[in-house]
Amino acid sequence: MDILVCLKQVPGTTKVNINPETNTLVRQGIESIINPFDSYALEEGVRLKEWYGGKVTAISMGPPQAEETLKEAISCGADEAILIGDRAFAGSDTLATSYTLSRAIEKIEHYDLIICGRQTIDGDTAQVGPELAELLEIPFISYVSEVEEIANGRMRVQRAIEEGHEEIESPLPALITVAKEINVPRLPSLRGRSRAKSAVIPTWDAETLNVDPDRVGLTGSPTRVIKIFLPQRTRDGELLQGSQEEQVESLINKLKKDSLI
């Protein structure tokens, strides 16, 4: 069983810079970590490999330093990893990112299951998973909390919904996004760290993937950040004096004066 796990790189620090011209994050030179929600996707991929056999390939789109997080994925059980990196991909929104990932997956050709995290902590859109499935024209199931069975080219899963859970069966290949309830991510093993240290991570650029230049990066992103700003504080607090009864009476009078009661 061939499993692809899509990993997003997010800043490993709260101190990030914004490009004043494009209003996008400056990721060059910033330490990256695996998006926490994607850790559950990686763990589920490794577990399914252990149960059903096969191979787990971790895929990530990002700057050169993202190679370190892909090596971390190998240390946690992935068999191999691919970095999708090119200056042409900078500034991609979810649609441009999904398109680029789809081109990489089409280059891989054979896969049975694609697993993504529920969403990212730096975007919170939860759009890449469903957009990627749509571009690849394969079934999609979101918020998977348990993979019950995979057999005869089909899979049965439990999906978390507001009212509880629902059971869904789907043909393979398919794409799922997983909820945190699905597992507990493992820590890297010593053997895994040893494999990761010697692992060679190939980088696939725009030419390798033969992408349409009008569909990647800022040019291919219909979503644009127009302005980033901090909200201005427009109201001042006031400390009421006196006994509790006097404070209550003073507050009521102020609310009446402002026509709030």
N, C-alpha and C positions, 0 to 999 in steps of 0.2 A: 504494500500500500504506500503510495507516494503522497506525502503531506507537505503542503506549502504553508508556512507561517509568515504573515506580513507583520513586520515590526516597525513602529514609528520611533524615530529619535526625538527626544524632547530635551530641553536645556536642563542640565544637572544643577543649576543655580537659579535663584530668584532674581539675580542681577543680570538683566539682558539689555541689549541695545536695540534701538529701532532705526532702520534706515530712513532718514528724513525724506528721501525722494520717493520711495516705494511704500513706506509705512509697513514694512515686513520685518520680521526678526532677523537680526544679523547672527547667523549660526557659525560662521567661520571663527575659529579660535575659542569657541565655547565648549566646555566639557558636555558631552551628551550622555544620556542614560536611556535605557529601554523604557518606553512608555509603560507605567505600572500596569495598566489594563492589558497590555500585550503580553505581560509575563504569564497571565493565565492562559492565553492562547498558545504560547510556547509550551507550557507545561502540559496542556491537553494534547498537543501534537506528539510530544514525547511519550506520554502515557498510551496513546493509541498505537504508536509504533511498538511499544513494549507488549501490548496485548495482541496486535494483529500482524506484527512484522512490518518490514518496509523501510522507508527512509524519510527523514524530516529535513527540509531545506528552509532555512530562514532567509527572508528577503527584506531588504530595507533600502529606502531612498533617502539619501542625505549627503553631507559633505564628507571629505576623506576621513575625519576623526570618527565617523560612525562605524568604521571598521572595528574599533575596539569593542563596541557594544555587540557587534555580530560575533566576535570571538567569545564574548560572554555567553551568547546564545549557544554556541558550540560547547562551552564548558558546562552548560545546563542540559545537554542531551541532543542538540541538533547535530545532524551528520555533516552538513555543509551549509555554506552561506553565500549570498550574492549581494554585493553593494551596487545600487543603482545611483550613479553619481555623475553630474555634469553641470557646469555653470548655466547651461541652457535650462535646467530644471528649477533654478532658483526662483522663489516667489510663487511657486505653484499653489493654487487653491485645491480644494478637495477633488474637483472634477479633473483638473490637469494632473494631479497626483494619481488618481484612479486610472486615467488613460495611460500614464507612463508605466504604472505597475502592470496593467493589462498587456502592454507590449512585451514586458519582461516575461510574464507568465506564458504568453503565446510562444515566445522563443524557447522556453523550457519544454513546451509541447505536452508532455504526459504528466498528469496529476490526477489524484482521486478526490482530494479534499483540500480546500483552502480555509485556514482559520485566521481570524482577525480578532483583536480586542474589541470591547464594546465601543470605546471611543478614546480620544486622547485627552490628556490633562491640560494641553495648551490650546486646544481648539473646541473640544466638547460638542462637535457637530454630529458625530456618529454617522457620517455620510460616506466615507471611503469604502467601507464594506459593501453596502448595497449598490453603490455606483460601480464598483469593480465587478460585482456579480452581473449587473446589467450589461456592462461592456463585454463581458465574456459570454453572456447569454447562457448562464447556468443558474440552477435553483439557489435561493438565498433564504436563510433562517437566522433571525436575530435573537439575542438574549438567550442563547442556549445554556441551560443550567446542568444538563447531563446528556452524555451520549450513551444511549442504552444499548444499541447493537448496530454493527455493520456487517452485512452479509449479502451475498448474491447481487452485488452492485447497487445496494440500497442501504440507507442508514435511518435509524429511528432515534429521535432525540426528545428530550423534555425542554420546553421553552417557557421561560418565566414571563408571566403577564400580571396585570394588576390584581386579577381575581384569584391568582394561584399559579397553576401550570397547565400547559396543554401539550399533548403528545403529537408529534409530527413525523411523518415518514417521507423521505425524499430519495429520488434516484441520485446516483453519483455520476460524474463529479458534481460537487456542490460547494457553496461557500457558507460558512457560519461565523457569526460573531458571538463571543462567549461572555457570560456574566461572571462576576467574581465568585459566585456560589459554586462554580463548577469544580474547583480544586484548590489546593494550596501549593503555590509554586515552590519547587525545590531549590536548594542552594547548590552552587557549582561543586562538583566533586573534584578530588585531586587528579583522578584519571582524566576527567573532562578538561580541567585546566591545562594538563599536559598536552592533550589533543589540540586545544585552542591555541596554545603557544606556537605550535608548528603549523597551524592551519594557514592555507593560502586563500585569501578572499578575493575573488575576481571582481573587477569593477566594470559594469556595463554602462557605456555612455550613450549619448543621443545617436551617434553614428551606428553603434553596435545594435541598438534597438530599432533603428530605421524609423524614428518617430516623425510625425508630421510637426514641423516647427511651429505651426500656428495653433497647436493643441497642447503645448507644454510651457512651463514657466509663466511669467506675468502675461505674456501675449495670449496664452491659451487659457487664462483664468478669467471667467466671467464675473467672479466675486472680487471686488476691490475694497481695500480699506482706505477710505477717503481721508479720515482724520483720527488721530489718537490724542486724547487729552484727559487730564484729571478733572473730575467734577469740582466745581467751585462751591465752597461753603457760603451759603447766603443767609443763614440764621444764627443768632447768638443765643446761648443759654442764659437763663436768669435763675439765681438762687433765691428761693423764698425764705424769709426770716420769720421768727416768732414760734409760737407753740404749734402743735399739730393742727388744732382747730383754726388758728389764725392763718396757717399756710393754706389749708383747704379753702377757707373763705376768700383769701387773696387769689387763689387759682381760679375759683368759680367766677369772681368779678372780672378777671382778665379774659376768660373765655367768653363771657357775656359781652365784654367790650369789643372783642374781635368778632362777635356774631358767630361764634363757634358752637354755642349752645343756646 
